[in-house]
Amino acid sequence: MAASSPSSSAAANIMLAIFEKKTNNVDLYRPLRNYVAFHYSEREAQNLEDDLQTLKQLRSDVERHSDPSLPARRDLLQTYYKSLCLVETRFPISSDPDHVNALTFVWFDAFKPKQKASQQNIHLEKASVLFNLGAVYSQIGLSYDRNTVDGRRQASHAFIAAAGSFAFLRDNASMKASVGSSTTVDLSVECAGMLEKLMLAQAQECVFENTIAKGSTPGVCAKISRQVGIYYEEALAALNVGPLSQHFDKSWIVHVQLKAALFYAEACYRYGLELHEKEEIAEEIARLRSAVNVLTETKKSSKGAAAQILDAIGKLEANINRNLERAVKENDRVYLMRVPSASSLPPLPAFSMVKPMAMNEVLDASKEKMFASLVPDNSAKALSRYTEMVDDVIRTQAEKLQQASELTRVRLKEMELPDSILALEGNFILPTGLKEDVEAVQISGGPAGLEAELQQLKDLRRVNQELLVQTEELLQKEAREDSQFRSQFGTKWTRPQSSTLTKNLQDRLNRFAGNLKQAAESDGRIERSVREHAALMSILDARPIESALPSLARPIMSFDQNEDAIVGSLKQSLRQLETLGAQRAGLEDMLKEMKRKDDILPKLMTSTGSYDDLFKKEIAKYDHICEEIAQNIEAQEQLLLQIQAQNDEFSVIFNLEDYKASREKAYKQIEAAIAKFREIKDNINEGLKFYVTLQDAITNVKQQSTDFVMTRNIQCREMIEDVQRQVAGLSFQDNKNTGAFNSNYPSVGSQNQRSSTQTDPRPQTPYYQPVEQPPAPPYAHHPPPPYGAPAHHQHPPPYHIPPTSNAPYPPQVHQQPPANHEYGQPAYPGWRGPYYNAQAQQPGSVPRPPYTIPSPYPPPHQSGYYKQQ
C-alpha cells in the first residue's frame, strides 16, 4: 500500500507512494468495430482498422505492465486516457441495445484489492486510468534520490504532477465513476481530494528539505515547514471522516498524523529561532511549549509508526527542549516577560511553494488523430451552432467597424477636412468627378487645341470647294466644245446637247455648293463661339488645374500669432484619427484570421461536459478583440469632438467661409468651361465628319464627270470623222452606220446594259484609254496632295485629318456607293466602254455624315450646323 525512502533531513524520514489499481482483461476491438460497421459502414470500419488495433494494444499494455519503466508507464497511461476521450464521444458504451453493450470494465480497489467495481460505461475506465496516472507519478517522485538538491527538486515536481492527476480525477471523473451500486472508495471525490493534499504535502516537504540545505533564514524555513504541516493536517482531516476512516489501514492515519505534528513542531522551532534573535523571549517560550505539547500528545498514538519518523520526532523534541530551557532561564534572569498562553498566539505564518499541476493540456485529446473521420451527428450539429455564434460575433463587430469608418468619413466631409488643410498648404485637389472631366479635356487638346481643329475645318472646306470647282470646269469645258462643233457642223451634228446629258450631275453639284455654303456659315458660328468663350475656357489650359483655383491664405493681421499652433493641433488630431482607422482595419483582419483558425471540432469530439460550457469558453477568445474595437470606437468619438472644436477655431481665424464661396465659384466656372468646350468640340467633330463624307461624294461625281467627258471626246472624234466622210461623199453604208451610231445616247450614270451579260466581269478596253490614275488612298493613311495641284490631271484624295488634332476619336470615313441614275437616253450604238458602269447616286441623295460615332462627352451635342439639303 505504501513505500518508504530514507532521508538525510532531521525533520523528514519517509514518504508515501500509491500502488496502481488492477483490472481484468477487456477486448475493445470487436465490440467497437461491430458498432462502426452497423451504424456507419463496413468501409468505414475498414478505414478505422489501424485505430482500433492501436486502442486494443494500449488496453493490453495497461493490463500487463509490459514496460517496467515508470516514465514509459506514465506515457502509456496518458496516451490511453486521451484515446478513451476520443472513444467516449464516438462510441456510446452502455447496456442500451443501440449502444456498444458488449463491454464491461472491471477495476479493483487500490487500498482494498478484494473490492472491485464493474460498470458498462467508460467513466469507470477513465477514472481508473487517472488514478493510476497519479499513482505512477507518486512512484516516480519516490524513486528520486532525495539526498541531493536536484533529486529533491525532481521529486517535488513528480509529487506536484501526482497532485494534479488526483485533482483532475476529483473534478472530472470521480462523480461519474461513483454513480451506480458497483463502485470503489479509492475513486471517490473524498479519496481523490485526500491524495491530492498528501502529494502536495510531500512536494512541499521536498522544498523544505532544499530550503534547509541552502541555509535559508529561520523565518523562511518556518513558513515553508508550517505549510507542509497544513497539507498533512488537511489530508488527516479527510482520513478521519467517512468513507475514508474505515477504508484505510491504521498505519496511514498514524503516518499522516505524525507528519502533521512533526512539521508543526518544526515550524515552531524555526520560528522560535527567529524570535530569539529579535529578543522576543516570551513568545519564543510559548511557541516552543506549544510544539512540545503537540509532539507529546502525538506520540501517545504512534503505535505502528515507522521508526524513522519516531526518531526524527525524538531529535526535534530534544532540540526544542534545549532552546526552551535556555529561553526560560534568560527570561527569568534578564527579560522578566509574561509568557502568553498558546491559545492567545496568532497562527504561525505559512507560505506554499507548490500547487497541483494543470493536467488539462497534458491530457488534451483535441489534437489526436485517432477516429478523426468518425463524426457523430450531434457533434456536427454542435459545430454548426458554434460556427453561427462566431459568425454572429464577427458580423456584429464588422458592422460596428464599418459604421465607425462611415461616421468618420461623413463628419470629415461635413467639416471639409482635410481639404481645407491641403488648400492652406497649396496641395488642394479638385473633386474626383470634376478632376476627371478636366483631365479628359486636357488630353483631347484643351481650348488651345481648338484653333488647330478650326484650321482643319477650313482646309477641308477648301479642298471640297476645289474639287467642286474642278468638276464644274470639266463639265463646262466639254459643253463649250460641244457647242462649238454644233455651231460648226449645224444640222449634221446630231448628238444630244451636253446640258441634256449632264443635268443630274449639275443638280448634284449645285446641291453640294449649297451644302458648302451652309457649312461655311456653321464654321463661322463655331469660330465666333470659340472667340467669344476663349476667356471662359482658358481656365482649362491651366496645368495643373488646381493652380487656377483660389488659395486659402493666412490672415493679413494676427493679434496672438497662434495660427501655426491651431493648424498643428488640427493636423495632429487628423493623424490620430487616421491611426484609429488603420487600427480598425487591423482588428477586422484579426477577427477574420481568428475565425479561419478556429477549429473546435477536435475539442467537441473530446468534450464530455456541456457543449454550452465549451462554447462559452471558446467564444471568450474573441472578447479581447471586441473590447479593443469598443475602445477604438470610443476613442474616435472623443477625437471627432476634439477635431470639431479645432476646426471651428480654424475656420474663424482663416475666414474659411469666404474661401469656400470663392472656391465654389471657381468650380462653377470650370464646369461651365467644360460644358462649352464639349459643345464646341462636338460641333467641330461633326463638321470634320461632314467634310470628309462630302469629299467622298464630290470625288464620286468628279469621277463620273471625267468618264462622261472621256466618252464624249471619243464620240466627238468619231462624229467628226463621220461628218467629214459625208462631205467627201463616202459610201451609203457609212452613212447608215453613222445614223445608227447617233440614234441612242446614254445619260451620265446609266449602266452599260450589255456589260452585265458578259461572262468576263472585267470591262473591255475603250476606244480611248485615259491616263491611268492611281486609286485614292485611305483617308487615314496618306497626306493630301498640295491644294494647288491641277484638278484635271489628278483627282485629289479625300482630305486627311492630321493626327495632331488631339481629337479623342479620329473622324471615320464612310465610302458611299454611287447610286444608279437613268437619264432616259438610249445607249450609244456599239459602245462597250466601262465609263458608265459605276453607279451614280440617286438624285437628291447626298451622303449624310456619320453622326453615330460616339462623342467623348456624352450626350453628344447636335448643333445641326452641317445638315445637307
Secondary structure, 3 states (H helix, E strand, C coil): CCCCCCCCCCCCCCCCCCCCCCECCCCCHHHHHHHHHHHCCHHHHHHCHHHHHHHHHHHHHHHHCCCCCHHHHHHHHHHHHHHHHHHHHHCCECCCCCCECCCCEEEECCCCCCCEEEECCHHHHHHHHHHHHHHHHHHHHHHCCCCCHHHHHHHHHHHHHHHHHHHHHHHHCHHHHCCCCCCCHHHCHHHHHHHHHHHHHHHHHHHHHHHHHHCCCHHHHHHHHHHHHHHHHHHHHHHCCCCCCCCCCHHHHHHHHHHHHHHHHHHHHHHHHHHHHCCCHHHHHHHHHHHHHHHHHHHCCCCCCCHHHHHHHHHHHHHHHHHHHHHHHHHHHHHCCCCCCHHHCCCCCCCCCCCCCCCCCCCCCCCCCCCCCCCCHHHHHHHHHHHHHHHHHHHHHHHHHHHHHHHHHHHHHHHCCCHHHHHHCCCCCCCHHHHHHHHHHHHCCCHHHHHHHHHHHHHHHHHHHHHHHHHHHHHHHHHHHHHHHHHHHHHHCCCCCHHHHCHHHHHHHHHHHHHHHHHHHHHHHHHHHHHHCHHHHHHHHCCCHHHHCCCCCCCCCCCCCCHHHHHHHHHHHHHHHHHHHHHHHHHHHHHHHHHHHCCCHHHHHHCCCCHHHHHHHHHHHHHHHHHHHHHHHHHHHHHHHHHHHHHHHHHHHCCHHHHHHHHHHHHHHHHHHHHHHHHHHHHHHHHHHHHHHHHHHHHHHHHHHHHHHHHHHHHHHHHHHHHHHHHCCCCHHHHHHHHHHCCCCCCCCCCCCCHHHCCCCCCCCCCCCCCCCCCCCCCCCCCCCCCCCCCCCCCCCCCCCCHHHCCCCCCCCCCCCCCCCCCCCCCCCCCCCCCCCCCCCCCCCCCCCCCCCCCCCCCCCCCCCCCCC
